[in-house]
Amino acid sequence: MEGTPKKPRNAWVKVVILLLWLYLFLSSINMMGGGFKLMGKGFSDKLVLLTKNPFAGLMVGVLTTAIVQSSSLVTSIVVGLVGATTVDAAGHSVPILDFQLAVPVIMGANIGTTITAVLVAMGFVGRRGRFRRAFACATMHDFFNILTVATLFPLEMLFHPLSRSALWLSDRFANVTHFNSPSSPVKWLLSRLETGAHALLMDIFGLEPLPAAIIMTVVSLLLLFVSLYYLTRTIKSLVSDKMESILDRYVFRRPFIALLVGLALTATIQSSSVTTSLMVPLVTAGVLTLEQVFPYTMGANIGTTVTAVLAALGMGQPLGLAIALTHTLFNTIGVSIFFPWRRIRNIPVFLARTLAALTLRSRWYALVYILVVFFIIPCFFVFVFN
């Protein structure tokens, strides 16, 4: 009888430990993104300006977002470049980045942002079975965005339905200007580690941006792998059959509820990279299945567009708002294509499982996939054919 009260106490201790590992895991993702941003400070702006044709713009969006690991950052840069104007040779005021050329960049950013979850999955590379589940969970988001781009990119280039609809909507909201986004308290909390590391390396030790960025990236990757390992172990030991049943029955059993949870959480944190990466350890631990997590991922795709819309409203420029709304429409239409029908919804899941199965033969497939999809193909089309 004396030993019975220890169970709830042990459970509470595990919950606290779980929250600490979760905080370190999410903060390490944020810090890794900060390191990449610092490494490419100013580079992302120049890269976006390489856009000279729609296909190059698509690849610029993939490459830039893969480098800085934040579609919110890239779309906000695009909003700023479209909303800002310069004077051409004829003396006319024109956008720095043409609106029609900016649309493919937004599409490409949706593909590039998925690299974060794939890098998180690489944390399980030493454990064969778990790595297969983790890699499938991460690449499921990739295939969804790639298939959405493959569907909507040709239509947009031929008929411009997204850009025309966004321009129409921006005219309706023309009077809603200078509306600034309230800073997310969750995002502020998760950025403390990045901010502290940045201050320590650059302000106290006086390092240049490049070495500081390299140190931040390496430390964040080490922290990510360690926290991910212990986070998965803690989840597995803590999640009882009852808790697994609650998640299964009330959150992820109903696809529409899972979609809303992904949308709301991503809109709060303002980072789909973080919220989708959060699902990797849950799938790896066997708590959730790919089919249950996929609607949540689609919701995250819509939620991540909030940042650019708020940035555009803050600028008060109709074209800036139009390009932000293009991002929202693109992701919403993509969800409306895949979400309603289970057979169509299972296509990205099937492709992710098939690719992940190859990693059982060799883990090199995963590395080749990352390099080819996110860097080699985009670089080839940006720098060779642009």
N, C-alpha and C positions, 0 to 999 in steps of 0.2 A: 504493500500500500504506500510505503514511503517513497517508492521510486516513481509512482504515477505522475506527480506534479512536474517532474523534470521534463516530460515530453513536450508540453506546450512551451516551457521555458527554452528548451533546445530548439523548438521550431522558431521562436522569436529571434533567437541568436542567429539561426540560419537565414532568416528574413533580412536581418540587419547586414549580415555578411553578403547576402545576395545583392542588396541595394548598393553596398560599397563597390562590389565588383562591377555591377551594372553602371554605376557612375564613372568608374575608371574606364570601362569599355567604351561608353559613349563619349567621354571626354577625350579618350585617345583618338577616336575617329575625328573629332573636332580639331584636335591638335595636329593630326596628320594632314587634314585639309589646310590648316593654317600654315604648315610647313611648305606645302606645295604652292599655296598662294604667294608666300613670301619668296619662294624660289622663282616664281614666274611673275613677280610684281612688275606691271607695265607690259609684260610679254603678252598677256591675254588680250589687252586692248589692241596691240599691234597685230596679233594673230587674227582677231575678228575683222580687222580692216583689210586683210588679204582677200576677203570675199569679193570675187569678180564675176562669178556666175552661180546659178542656184546649186549645182552639184558640189562645187567647191565650198559654197556656204554651208551645205550639209556636213561636209567633212571637217570644216573649220569648227563647227559646233561640237562634233564628236571629240576632236582632238583637244580643243580648248577646255572643255568640261572634264575630260579625262585627266588633264594636267592639274587643274585647280580643284577637281573633285567637288564641284558645287554647281549644279544647274541654276540655282538661285543667283549665284554671283554672275554667271555668264549671261543669263537673261536680263539681269539688272544692268550689266554693261551694255547689252544690246539696246535696252530701253533708253539708256542715257545717250547712246550714239545716234539712235533714230530720232530722239526728242531734241537733241542739240543740232544747231544749224551752223553752216558756214556760207561764205559768199563765193559763188562760182565766177568763172572768167567773164560772164555776161553781167555780173553784178546782182544776180538773183540769189536769194536766200534758199539754200537747199540743205537737207539733212546730211550729217556726216556719213551715216550709213543708210543707203537706200532702203526704203520700207520693204519692197518686194524681195530684195536680196537678204534682208534680215530674217524673213520667215523660215527659210531652210536652216539657218543657224540655230533657231529655236528648236526645230525638229531634231537636229543633230545633238543638241545639248541633252535631250531626253535619253539618247543612247549613251552618251559619254558619262552621265551621272551614275550609271549602274556599275561602274568599275569599283566603287567603294565596297559594295557588298561582295563582289568577286574577290577583292583583296582580303576581306574579312574571312571568307571561306578558305583562303589559302592558309589561314591559321590552323586548319585541321589537316594539312597536307601529310603529316606524319602518321595519321590514323586512317587507314584505307576506307573502311566502311563509312565512318563519319564524314570523311572528306567527300565522298560521293553524294551524300545527302546534303551537305553544306553547299557544294558546288552547284547542285541542281536547284537549290533554293535561290542562290544568287543569280544564276543565269536565266532563270524563269523570267525575271524582270527584264533582262536583256532582250530575250526573244519577243516578249510582248511589245517593247518599244521598237525593235527592228521591224516586226510585222506591221505595226501601226504606221511607221514611216514608209514601208514598202507599199502600203495601201493608199495613204493620203498624199505622199510627195508627188506622184505623177498627176493625181487629180488637181493638186494645187498649182502645179506648173502649167497645166492645160487650161483650167477654168477659174482658178483663184477663188474657190469658195470660202476658204478660211480667212484670207486677207480681206475680201469684200465684206464678209459678215462682221469681222472685227472692226473695220472702218465704220460700218453702219452703227455698231454698238457704241463705239467711241464718240460718235456724234450725239448719241442719246445721253451720254454721260459727260458731255462737254462742260457743263456747269459745275461738275463735282471736281474741283481742283484743290491743290495744296492740302491734300489729306495725308497726313504722315502716319506711318505704321507705329503702333505702340511696341516698344521692344519686348520681346518674349522673355519672361522671367526664367523659363526653362533653358532657352538658348543662352541667356546671360550666365546661368549657373554652369552650364556645360563648357562655356568658353573660358572659365577661370584658369584651368590648367594651361591652355594655350597662351592666355594673356600673361600668366606668371612666367612661363618659359620664355616668351618673347622679351619681357622686361629683364629677366635674368641674363639672357644671352647678349642682348643688344644694348641695354641701358647700363647694366652693371659691369659685364665683361667687355663691352664695347666691340662685339664681333660685327663683321660686315653681314649684309643680308644673306648672301649665299651660304657661307659656313653655318650661320645660325639656322637657316632653313634645313640644311642637311642634318644637323644635330637634332632639330625638332622632329624631323621625319623619321630618323632612325630610332630615337627614343620612343616616339609614339607607336611605331610598329612593334617594338619589343613589348611595350605596355599593352598594346592591343592583343598580341598573341597570349601573353600571360593572363590577362584579365578574361579573355575569351575561354581559355582552358578551364580556369576555376569557376567562371560563370556557368559554363555548361555542366560541370560537376555538381555545383550547388543547386542548379535547377533540377537536375536529375534526382538528387537526394531529397529535395524539398517538395517537389510536386508529387503529391500523393494521388492515388486513383481518384479521390474525391475532387481535388483541385483540377486534375486533368479533365474530369467530367464536366466541371463548371466552365472551363475554357472551351471545351468541345461543344457543350450544349448551348451556352448563352452568348458567346462572342463569335467563335469561328465556325459553328455549325451552320448558321444562317449567313450566306454570302453577302447579302445586302448590309447586315449589321457589321460584318468584317470590313466591308468597303467604307462605311461611314466612320468606323474607328480609325482606319488608315488615313482617311481624309482629315479628320479632326486633329489627330495626333501630329500629322505632318504640318498642318496649318499652324499649329501651336509652336512646334519646334522650328518650323521654317527650314526643314532639311529632309528631303526624301532619302538622302544617303544614309542618314542616321536611323530613320524609322524602318527602312527596309532591311538594313543591316541587323537591326534588333531581332528580326525573325530568324536569322541564320542559326543562332544557338538553340532556339526553340525547336526548329525542325531537326537539327542535328541530334538533339537530346531525345527525339522521338515524341515530344509533347504534342506537336502539330504536324499535319501532312502538307504536302505541296498544294493540294487542291483547296485546303482550308485557308492557306496563307495568300494564295493568288489574288482573291478579291481585295484583301487588305492592301496588297501591293498596288493594285489599280487605284484604290482610293488615295494612296500616297501620291500617285502621279498627278491627281487633281489638286491635292492639298499643297503641293510644292509650288503651284502657280500663284499662290496668294502673295508671295514676296514681291514678284515683279509687278503685279497689279497695284499693290500699295506704293511701290516705288514710282510707278507711272502716275498715279493719282497725286503723289507728292510733287512731281514735276509740273503737272498741269498742262502738259503738251499733248494734243490730240493724237499725234502719230505715235508717241511713246506709249500712250494708253492702248492704242490699237495693236501694237506689236505684243504688249503684255496679254491682251485679250486673245490674241492669236494663239498664244501658248495655252491658255485656259481652254479655248475651243478645241485645239488639237488633242489635248489629253482627254477632254470630256468625250469627244467623238470616238477616240480610240477605245475608251471604256465602254461606250454604248455599242460598239461593234462586237467586242469580245465578251462582255459581262452577261447579257441576257440569255445566251444559249450555251448550255453546258458543253456540247461537243466542240464548239468554237473556242470556248474558254479553256478546254483541255489541250488545245494545240500547243501553246507555249510551254505548258507543263510537260507534255510528251517530248518536245524538242529538248527541253532542259534535262530530262531524265536520260534521253538518248546520249546527249553530249557527256553527261556525268558518268554514264556507264563506260565510256571510253577511258576515263581516268583510272578505272580498275586495271586496265592493261598497263597504262603508264601515266604517271602524274605530269609528264611533260606535255600532254595534250592540253592541260589547263593553262600552262605558261604560254604555249604557242597560241592558244585562243586569245589570251589577254593581249599579247603583242600584236597579233594580226588584226583583230577587230578594233582595238582602241588606238593603235599607234601606226602600224606599218601601212595599212590601207589608207587611213586618213592622210598621213604624211605624203604618201605617193601621189594622191590626187591634189593635195593642197600645193605642194612644192614642185611637182613635175608638170601637172596639167593646168595649173592656174596661170 
